[in-house]
Amino acid sequence: MPNVQRLERGPMMTGGTPLRSLDEDELLGRILPGFPSSDDLVVAPGDDAAVLRVSGPLVATTDTVVLGRDWLDAWSSGADIGHKVVAQNLADVAAMGGRPTGVLVTLVADPELSLEWVLDHVRGLAEACLDAGVAVLGGDLSSAPPGVVMVSVTALGHLDGEPVLRSGARAGDVLAVHGSLGLADAGLRLLQADAVDRLPVAVERQRRPQPPLAAGPEAAAAGATAMLDLSDGLLRDGGRIARASRVVIDLDPQALAGDVAALTGALGSEAALDCVLAGGEEHSLLATFPAGALPEGWRVIGSVRAPSDGEAAGIVVAGRAVAHTGWDHFRTV
Amino acid sequence: MPNVQRLERGPMMTGGTPLRSLDEDELLGRILPGFPSSDDLVVAPGDDAAVLRVSGPLVATTDTVVLGRDWLDAWSSGADIGHKVVAQNLADVAAMGGRPTGVLVTLVADPELSLEWVLDHVRGLAEACLDAGVAVLGGDLSSAPPGVVMVSVTALGHLDGEPVLRSGARAGDVLAVHGSLGLADAGLRLLQADAVDRLPVAVERQRRPQPPLAAGPEAAAAGATAMLDLSDGLLRDGGRIARASRVVIDLDPQALAGDVAALTGALGSEAALDCVLAGGEEHSLLATFPAGALPEGWRVIGSVRAPSDGEAAGIVVAGRAVAHTGWDHFRTV
């Protein structure tokens, strides 16, 4: 991942009403009414902290998006970014087998950012939370140097049973996926090539990922032995399960042929294969199950075995070891 | 609050090992072992999300600090910032009457930021969490444009009883404070004046606030009717309680004379009074109690009454209405 460039102020910051023309109370007065609540929210945003009734162990995770690194103003609306940052956080809750219940949202922005962008962003956040039955528990607003906009979300949820870790895959399990593969990366490539009409569904997935949230707790109840959400690509994320579980995961290229074929028309076969194997930001769920325990909606794409003598834990495709790859935030490449 | 200036890369970014020379796994390997855990942490950082055993209603809050707005490299070390961002978040949990149990920490930084700064920062975060018996549940690392460093913390806690809101103050209550007044702002002024030797304790309080965390649940158990932590100054925060509760709070200047006197030698009497009445970032607790219910460690600094005919809810000093003032993050002043 290259360094994030210093950005010139784009359209988000040159039209409409700049944030600096409102005081914090006025701004909160425009933002807070748009956020969904829930019956479990005992104290809503506006006090020192929110209070939420909880049942069972708490699941907690956090993920941040930064303008210029995670999105471009030209490619995604404020509402798109609201949807996306909520979706990627809730996917992490689901990937533990949890049911998301609430989020906290922090906006750190150049005071030149337009109020209109922020209100559109809030609409997207609120819609994504409402769709998932999740309340907005609170947040923070902060000013940032010129050109900087970032949104940080913390998601909370609860577990009905035991959490599903990355480390529980066992020899004899099957590897399965719930949801699409490579679509979000295909969308990114089409945006980069200014060719969004070639596969609009991929562009829409890049802008608004659709993690199968209900499938996480269903997989946990069905006995999933390991699970995560695909944020950094099948090879890299599958490799994480394999190494944490000290097993070898054998990906079945035949099982991925349909995913590759779906992208080949828009991208050509080589790029399509890249997207399916290494494409990030998909937020489908990847899990291992004991053979025969697969719940509805999951499809088998590989199998789990013990490493042979001297073989490292990891992921192999049709028997050949492959390097894990994907996003890296600080390394200059 | 003026806009945050675009910063030139300072010492944090010009010495030692830049973050960009490590990949994310290497960086996490340096950071995660320093963080405290707890017996209630079922799944520690490293999976999709953390899992925490909880009892009672959950308290959740979030607060972010930005280089150049909330701190300057020349004035605060990485460890200082770690202490401060944890303290201000935990203070919000305590101000609801809650006991903090865990935090999530996000670092968004220019990849030129030095690893040495980050490791020092992690030491400060870890110390502050350890002092408070709080576990680090997880976090996120993200790259940012040149010169940008920010740290966002979400704090979680639990309540033994009912939450203490800002809106519960009643006529006949006393207003009380637990902790110092104006010290952190005095420290800021001494740093600005390059005169830290005049009152080192104030500078230390500016760098590392000391919220009285245990006093929050104690106040709740003793029957506090309203509470918050002093982040934006006595007038502004006291005014928040008054308006939320639809009462008038009468500050007693005599009760503040000692606080002003303690700062007068270093700052002169006018600035000392400013610090006590309007100084931010103190993170002492401010609460209202029924007369006679004051727990140990709290001192009375005012009283609560119903507004007279046509009088607005708010805070008055020796009978005279005063404008609320303090920090505002987006308004250009």
Interface residues (C-beta under 8 A of the other chain):
Chain A: M1 N3 V4 Q5 R6 L7 L19 R20 S21 L22 D23 E24 L27 V42 V43 D47 D48 A49 A50 V51 L52 R53 V54 P57 L58 V59 A60 T61 T62 D63 T64 V65 V66 G68 R69 D70 A91 D92 V93 A95 M96 G98 G102 L104 T106 V108 D110 P111 E112 L137 G138 G139 D140 L141 S142 S143 A144 P145 P146 G147 V148 M150 S152 T154 A155 L156 G157 L159 P163 L165 R166 M227 L228 D229 D328 H329 F330 R331 T332
Chain B: M1 N3 V4 Q5 R6 L7 L19 R20 S21 L22 D23 E24 L27 V42 V43 D47 D48 A49 A50 V51 L52 R53 V54 P57 L58 V59 A60 T61 T62 D63 T64 V65 V66 G68 R69 D70 A91 D92 V93 A95 M96 G98 G102 L104 T106 V108 D110 P111 E112 L137 G138 G139 D140 L141 S142 S143 A144 P145 P146 G147 V148 M150 S152 T154 A155 L156 G157 L159 P163 L165 R166 M227 L228 D229 D328 H329 F330 R331 T332
